């Protein structure tokens, strides 16, 4: 299957950009926007291009958002940049072969918090400009070891980068408190050994989704440090204990199968 990095688009908001990996341009298919992690301090290379190539091999167009991490506190600027990216896919759907009813966002760690933030807030026109709510709405979310809570189990630096040192301001970005019934179907995976973003983050989000009947799938793996990405050899980071793990790596197959089922339940765009 032909896969290539087709182009880079510069976001009009801040210093963000979008790398586009299209397969068989002109053929309408599902797409995934990828938000790498990095504690809202940087965007991880290990959670960017390798993940895009994996989604290409699974039959999806893939897009990597290099969202802005400069000059914290960042506030909602990364979320506005992600809204721009999803909107760009829909506005260029015919040219790029994007099915506008099959657009997922896949995030890792802080990038998963970013994906979840747009998933929770997409309908709020007061927070976003330059797009209509339906243009920026994700059709599905894939959240890998997500940063969620600003409470007891917080990855604190992520929330400092978003909101500054004030604890009350940080609470405004606590994802489990943002969830509504309009959240897209959500796939979550985490490892029990994660000591940077405790697994309670995933559990808190799952509980919030369940309370409002949002379709979800949750997978918890017993072993594995934070930041495993695909958990394959090409995303390993041996110095930090991120070793290939064939069992944990099955998260991608599980997520792909789940996404196929979610997308197949949606009517084809006309």
GIRAVEN-V570012 format. One record per residue. N is the residue number from 1. RES is the residue in one letter. PHI is phi as a letter, one per 30 degrees, with the letter a starting at -180 (* if undefined). D_LAST is the distance of its C-alpha to the last C-alpha in Angstrom with 2 decimals. Layout:
N&RES&PHI&D_LAST ; N&RES&PHI&D_LAST
This chain:
1&X&*&25.17 ; 2&X&d&25.20 ; 3&X&b&25.23 ; 4&X&a&26.60 ; 5&X&d&26.98 ; 6&X&d&25.10 ; 7&X&a&26.08 ; 8&X&b&27.43 ; 9&X&c&26.21 ; 10&X&d&28.79 ; 11&X&d&27.97 ; 12&X&d&29.40 ; 13&X&c&30.80 ; 14&X&i&33.96 ; 15&X&c&34.30 ; 16&X&d&31.09 ; 17&X&b&29.03 ; 18&X&b&26.02 ; 19&X&d&26.38 ; 20&X&c&23.30 ; 21&X&c&23.43 ; 22&X&c&20.58 ; 23&X&c&20.56 ; 24&X&h&19.38 ; 25&X&e&17.86 ; 26&X&j&14.75 ; 27&X&c&13.63 ; 28&X&d&10.73 ; 29&X&a&12.63 ; 30&X&d&14.03 ; 31&X&b&16.52 ; 32&X&b&19.83 ; 33&X&c&21.84 ; 34&X&c&25.51 ; 35&X&c&28.28 ; 36&X&d&31.70 ; 37&X&d&34.64 ; 38&X&k&38.02 ; 39&X&i&39.20 ; 40&X&h&37.61 ; 41&X&c&40.38 ; 42&X&a&38.56 ; 43&X&c&35.50 ; 44&X&d&36.50 ; 45&X&d&36.05 ; 46&X&d&36.18 ; 47&X&c&33.03 ; 48&X&c&31.02 ; 49&X&e&30.65 ; 50&X&e&31.76 ; 51&X&d&29.07 ; 52&X&d&26.40 ; 53&X&d&27.69 ; 54&X&d&27.66 ; 55&X&d&23.97 ; 56&X&e&23.36 ; 57&X&d&25.43 ; 58&X&d&23.42 ; 59&X&j&20.24 ; 60&X&c&18.82 ; 61&X&d&18.71 ; 62&X&b&21.52 ; 63&X&b&22.75 ; 64&X&c&26.27 ; 65&X&c&27.09 ; 66&X&c&30.74 ; 67&X&d&31.18 ; 68&X&d&34.33 ; 69&X&c&37.42 ; 70&X&d&39.98 ; 71&X&h&42.25 ; 72&X&d&41.91 ; 73&X&d&41.56 ; 74&X&d&37.89 ; 75&X&i&36.68 ; 76&X&c&32.93 ; 77&X&e&32.57 ; 78&X&e&31.05 ; 79&X&d&28.50 ; 80&X&d&27.59 ; 81&X&d&27.26 ; 82&X&d&24.91 ; 83&X&e&22.81 ; 84&X&d&22.77 ; 85&X&d&21.69 ; 86&X&d&18.67 ; 87&X&d&17.74 ; 88&X&e&18.26 ; 89&X&d&15.80 ; 90&X&d&12.97 ; 91&X&d&14.35 ; 92&X&c&14.65 ; 93&X&e&11.48 ; 94&X&d&10.84 ; 95&X&d&14.60 ; 96&X&c&15.32 ; 97&X&i&12.63 ; 98&X&c&11.95 ; 99&X&d&9.20 ; 100&X&d&9.47 ; 101&X&c&9.65 ; 102&X&b&12.37 ; 103&X&b&15.13 ; 104&X&c&18.67 ; 105&X&b&21.99 ; 106&X&c&25.06 ; 107&X&b&28.44 ; 108&X&b&32.05 ; 109&X&h&35.02 ; 110&X&d&34.85 ; 111&X&d&31.40 ; 112&X&d&30.40 ; 113&X&d&31.94 ; 114&X&d&29.84 ; 115&X&e&26.60 ; 116&X&d&27.79 ; 117&X&d&28.74 ; 118&X&d&25.28 ; 119&X&e&24.00 ; 120&X&d&26.64 ; 121&X&c&26.50 ; 122&X&e&22.96 ; 123&X&d&22.89 ; 124&X&d&26.23 ; 125&X&d&25.82 ; 126&X&d&29.58 ; 127&X&c&29.48 ; 128&X&b&26.77 ; 129&X&b&26.43 ; 130&X&i&24.07 ; 131&X&a&20.80 ; 132&X&d&19.07 ; 133&X&e&19.31 ; 134&X&d&15.63 ; 135&X&d&15.56 ; 136&X&c&18.52 ; 137&X&d&17.90 ; 138&X&d&18.21 ; 139&X&d&16.33 ; 140&X&a&19.53 ; 141&X&b&23.05 ; 142&X&b&25.48 ; 143&X&c&28.95 ; 144&X&c&31.83 ; 145&X&h&35.34 ; 146&X&d&34.14 ; 147&X&d&36.40 ; 148&X&b&36.01 ; 149&X&c&39.16 ; 150&X&c&41.59 ; 151&X&c&44.16 ; 152&X&e&46.66 ; 153&X&c&44.55 ; 154&X&d&43.16 ; 155&X&d&42.81 ; 156&X&d&44.72 ; 157&X&d&44.29 ; 158&X&e&40.50 ; 159&X&d&41.07 ; 160&X&d&43.89 ; 161&X&d&41.61 ; 162&X&d&39.05 ; 163&X&b&41.47 ; 164&X&i&44.99 ; 165&X&d&47.98 ; 166&X&d&47.84 ; 167&X&d&47.03 ; 168&X&d&45.67 ; 169&X&d&43.20 ; 170&X&d&42.07 ; 171&X&d&41.31 ; 172&X&d&38.58 ; 173&X&c&36.59 ; 174&X&d&37.30 ; 175&X&d&33.89 ; 176&X&d&34.88 ; 177&X&d&35.72 ; 178&X&c&32.33 ; 179&X&d&30.26 ; 180&X&b&28.48 ; 181&X&d&26.29 ; 182&X&d&23.26 ; 183&X&d&23.90 ; 184&X&d&21.15 ; 185&X&e&22.13 ; 186&X&b&24.94 ; 187&X&c&26.77 ; 188&X&b&30.34 ; 189&X&b&33.10 ; 190&X&a&36.62 ; 191&X&c&40.10 ; 192&X&d&43.15 ; 193&X&d&45.37 ; 194&X&d&43.49 ; 195&X&c&46.19 ; 196&X&c&44.32 ; 197&X&b&41.48 ; 198&X&e&42.89 ; 199&X&e&40.81 ; 200&X&e&41.33 ; 201&X&e&38.53 ; 202&X&d&36.00 ; 203&X&d&37.75 ; 204&X&d&37.75 ; 205&X&d&34.02 ; 206&X&e&33.39 ; 207&X&d&35.67 ; 208&X&d&33.92 ; 209&X&d&30.50 ; 210&X&d&32.14 ; 211&X&d&33.73 ; 212&X&c&30.44 ; 213&X&i&28.68 ; 214&X&d&26.16 ; 215&X&e&25.14 ; 216&X&a&27.07 ; 217&X&b&28.78 ; 218&X&b&32.11 ; 219&X&b&34.18 ; 220&X&c&37.70 ; 221&X&c&39.70 ; 222&X&d&43.47 ; 223&X&c&44.37 ; 224&X&k&43.11 ; 225&X&d&43.73 ; 226&X&d&41.29 ; 227&X&i&38.90 ; 228&X&d&38.41 ; 229&X&h&34.96 ; 230&X&d&33.97 ; 231&X&i&37.60 ; 232&X&c&37.90 ; 233&X&d&40.55 ; 234&X&d&38.53 ; 235&X&c&38.01 ; 236&X&d&41.55 ; 237&X&b&43.97 ; 238&X&d&47.25 ; 239&X&d&49.33 ; 240&X&c&47.48 ; 241&X&i&47.28 ; 242&X&c&43.66 ; 243&X&c&44.29 ; 244&X&e&41.93 ; 245&X&b&41.40 ; 246&X&d&39.71 ; 247&X&d&39.39 ; 248&X&d&37.80 ; 249&X&d&35.54 ; 250&X&d&33.80 ; 251&X&e&31.96 ; 252&X&d&29.37 ; 253&X&d&28.77 ; 254&X&d&28.64 ; 255&X&d&26.17 ; 256&X&d&23.90 ; 257&X&d&24.06 ; 258&X&d&23.42 ; 259&X&d&20.38 ; 260&X&e&18.92 ; 261&X&d&19.59 ; 262&X&d&18.11 ; 263&X&d&14.81 ; 264&X&d&14.74 ; 265&X&d&15.21 ; 266&X&c&11.95 ; 267&X&d&8.87 ; 268&X&d&6.36 ; 269&X&d&3.78 ; 270&X&c&0.00
